């Protein structure tokens, strides 16, 4: 599982659909659909219920959404901390 996949899933849930998320992320809708399918296969869980009006996260999907957002926030925090170190002159 990659950060890119987590970010894609978060965008899909936040946007309420693959089309809006694909526009936000500047990737094709089929690529996002494949990403979700891969995540669902890897986790052996259904994360989204798809319909003609968009997607709804399942209970497992909501849990994964919260965890994915936390992981991405922690990654962003780590990158910001490292950027501060670089700015302070602690580079290699």
N, C-alpha and C positions, 0 to 999 in steps of 0.2 A: 504494500500500500504506500502510495506516494502523497506528498503534500499537495500536488496538483490534483489528485483525485479527491482529496478531502475538500479542497477549495471549490472544486466543481460541484460536489454534492451540496455544500453549504449554499452556493449560489443558486442551485436549482430549488432548494427548499425556500430560501429567502425570496426568490422571484416568483415562486409558485408554478413554474413550468420550465420546460426545456427550451422553448423558443426565446423567452426573455433572458434566461440564463446564458444561452448561446450568444445573444447579442451583447450582454454584459461582459462575457469572457472573450469575445471575439474568436469563437471556435464554432465549428459546425454542430448543428443539432444531432446528427447521427453520431458524431464523436462523443458528445455528452451522454447520449443514450448508451453507447458502448461502455463508457466509463461507469455508469450506474450498474449496468449489467455485470461488469467485472467485479465491482464492489459487492453486489448481491451474491455473486457466485463465490467470491473469496470468504465472505462472512456466513454464507449459507443461510441468509435471511432475506426476506422481502423488505426493502427500505421504502419504496414508493408505490402508491397505487396510481396508475396512470389512467387518465380519462381524456375525452375530447376537449375538456375545459382546462386541463392542466394536470398537476400532480398533487397528491396529498401524501405526506409521510405517514407510514405506519407507526405503531408504538415503538417498534425497534428503530424505525427511521428517525423518530424524534430523539430517542436516546443517542443514536449515532450522530445526529446533527449537533446536539449539545457537546458531545465528546470531541467531534471534529472541530467545532469552533474553539474549544478550549485548547486543543493541540495547536491550532493555527495561531491563536493569541500568544501562546507560550513561545512558539517559534519567532513571532514578531518581536516579542520581548527580548529574546536571546540575541536576535540580530541588532536590535537597538542598543543593547548593552555592549556588544562587540564594536559597534560603530563609535560609541563613546570612548572605548579604550583606544581605538585607532586615532580619534581626534585628540586624545590626551598624549599621543606620542608613544604608545606602547606597541607599535607595529614591529613586525619581524625584521 
